[in-house]
Amino acid sequence: MIKILFFGDIMGKIGRNALKKALPELKEKYQPDLVIANAENLAHGKGITEKTLKEMMDAEVDFFTSGNHVWSNAEAEQIFQKDKLPIIRPANYPPGLPGDGYKIVEIGTKKILIANLMGRHLILKEDFDCPFRALESILDQYKNTPLDAILVDFHAEASSEKTCFPRYFDGRVSAIWGTHTHVQTADEQILPLGTAMIADVGMVGLKNSSLGIELADAYRKFLYQVPVEHNIPEHGICQINGIFVIIKPENAGAKKIERINFEVEV
């Protein structure tokens, strides 16, 4: 069996410290073969830096997915040009952008394909290629390659798109989880043909907040419709949202998906 721990969008320093605090106990409990997290909000909620990425690598997060906000920090393009860093960006950005949208990760003799796709429904401003066709292309590229698991982070806004996407690929992918909204859904399940799914994993960030951001900033934006600075306190009660998935390597189907949702104080 292949055991995977995945954590939703890590929001800033408080999120990084919360996961560092919680991860040793979670690893003891679940004994994962691979720990993955979404890193697009790692650096104060706005993209990534090499420093924050390596901080989480030192905390024993093995691999990182991301999303549209990953480009908010100027370091992003340099980071994605470094093949040694274990991070991918959504595969359905236009050709020519630095970075990989998918990678093969080897765990002993096991080969795991990890892919990252962006949804394109509703309020997202960017003009992405079709994620359905993009994942079809990735799967076609590896159709003759023996793989023990295929994992997909689908970074999207609309719940309709995030429930259709895993069902469309049911039986062809081991697990598809949603990220981006920072609100964990309660629909974790194994689909009829063996794909584990959840529409959104949630986040690792400040609980009493607006998606990890200080409430006063969010209130001002909603009340006055003006741009506001996103402040993220460094201390408080933090929620840890994630999933634990077990994959059967004999057919790359899911045996179990468990939702993780608890609090720690930072």
N, C-alpha and C positions, 0 to 999 in steps of 0.2 A: 504494500500500500504506500502511496505517496501522500504525505500530510502537508497541507498548506495553511499558513496563517496569513491573512491579508487585512490591512488596516486602511480605513478611509482617509480622506484628505487630512494631512497633519497641518494644523493651523498655528503657525508661528512658534515662538520659543516655548510658550506654555504647552503647546501640543507636543513639541519635541521632548520636553522634560517629563510630561505625563507618560508618554510611551516608554521613555527610558526607565521610568519608575515601575511601570507595569509589566514590561516585557519579560524580565527574568522569571516571574511567577507564571506567566502565560506559557513560556517555553517549557517550564517544568511540568505544567499540567498537560499540554497538548503534544509535546515532543515533535515539533514540526520539522520536516525536512527542508522547508523553504519558508522564509519570512519576507513578505512583500508589503509595500505601502505606497499610497499615492502621495507624491512629493510636490505637487504643483503650488501648494500654499506654504511651503516649508519655511521660507525666509520672511518672517513677519507677515505672513498671509499673502505675500506678493512674489510668487515665483520661487526660484532656487538660487543658491550660491554653492560653490564647491565646498565651502566651510560647513554649511548646514547639512549638505549631503553626506560629507565624511563624518560629521557628528553622529548621524543616524546609522551610518555603516559601522562605526565604532560601537554603537549600541546593539549591533548584531541584526540589523535589517539587511537582508541579502540583496534585494532587488527593488527597483522603484519604477512605477508608472507615473503618468502625469496627465496634463490636459491643457486647455487653452490658456489658463493663467500662468503656465510655466514660463512664458516669454516676458512676464512683467518685469523681470530683473535682467539687466544688460548682460549678465554673465551667462545666460542660458545658451546662446549660440556657441560660446567657447566650450561650455560643458558638453554639449552634444557632439562636438568635434573630437572629444576624447573617448576613444573606444574602450578604454580601461574602466570607465565609470559605469556601474550597472544600472543604467536608467534608459528608458525609452520615452518617446513622445508619440502622440497620435499618428497613426500611419496614413490617415486620409487627408493630411495637409498636402498642398500642392508639391509636385516634384521639385527638387533642388534645395529644399530646406535641410539644414544640418540635422543629424541624428537619425536613429533607426526607429521605425514604428513597431518592430517586433524583433525578438532575439531568441536564440536557443540557449537555455541554461542547462548545464549538466550537473546532476547530483549522483555521484558514483557512476554507475552504468546507465542511469536513467537520463533520458533527454526530454526536456520540457520546453515547449514553445509558448512564449508569453507575448501577447499582442495588445496593443492599445489603440482604440478607435474613438473618434469624436462623433456624437450625435449632431444632427443639424436641424432639429425641429424647434420651432418657437423662438425664444428670445435671444439665442446665441447670435452674435453679430457677424462672426466670420462666415465665409463661404466655403464650406468643406465639400470634398468629394463624397460620394455616397458611401457610408460606412458598410452597408450590406455588400456592395460590390467590392469594396476594398478588402474585407475579410475573405470573401470568396476567392479573390486573387491570391491572398496569402496562403489559404488552405490548398489551393491548386498548386502553388509553388512547392509545397511540401507533401503532395499526395503520395509520392513514392519514397518518402523518408520515414523510417520507423520512429514514431514518437510515443512516449509513455503518458504524456498529458499535454493538453492544449488549454491555456488559460487566457482569458480576455478581460481587460478592464475597459468597459464601455462608458466613456465620460460624456454624459448627456443630461439635458434639462428635462425633457418631457417624459412623464411616466408611461405614456402610451408607446413611445418609441423604445423605452427601456424594458418594456415587457414583451414587445414584438420581437426585438432583436435576438434575445436568447432562444425564443421559441422557433424562430426561423432557422437557427443553427442547431437545434436539438438533435443530439446523436452524432454530431460532427465535431463538437467541442466539449472538453471536460467540464469547464465552468466558465460562466460569464457573470460578472458582477458589475453593477452600476456605481458610478461615483459622480461627483460634481455638486449635488444639491445640499450635501452636508446633513441631510435628514434621513435617518435610517428607516427603511421600510420593513414591514413584517411579513413579506411574501417569500421568504427563503424556501426553496423546494428543489427536488430533483424532478425534472421534466420526464415525460413518458419514455423518451428514447435515451435517457441517461445523463443529460446535461444539468449540472447544478446551477441555480440562478438566484439572484436577489436584485431587485430593481435599483436599490441604492444602499451601499454599505454604511453611509453616514460619515462622521468625521472624528478626528482626535483633536479636541479643542475645548475652549471655555464653555461650560454648560449654560450659565445664565447670560446668554448673549444672543446676537442675531447671526447665526451660522459661524460663530467664533469671534465675531466683531463686537466691540462694546456697544451696548444698547443705545446710549445717548447719540452716537453717530448715526445709527440706523433710524432712530426716531426723527432726527433732523432731516434726513434724506426723504423720508416718507411725508413729513409734514410740509416741507418747503420746496421739495423737488430741485435741490441744488447739490452739486458735488460735495462730498465730505471726505475727510481723511478717515481711513479705517484704523482705529486704535485697537490694539489687542493687549489687554492686561497680561502681565507675566505671572500672576499668582491668582489662585482661586480653585474652585471645584471644576475639574476637567472630566469630560466624558470620553470614554474609550470605545469606539465603534469599530467592529471588524467582523470577520467571518473565519471559521475553521472548516476546511474542506478536505475530505479524504477521497483520493482518486484510485481506482483499480487499474493497475498498469496493464493487465492482460487485455483490456479492451478500451482503456482511457476513459471509461465512464465513471461517474461520481457514485460513491457509496454513501456519503454523508455530507450535509452542509449544516453548520450550526452558527447561529447569530451570536455575536459577542457585544455586550452593551453593559458597561458598569462605570463607576466613577472613582476618580482618585483626586486627592488634594495636592496641589503643587504650590 
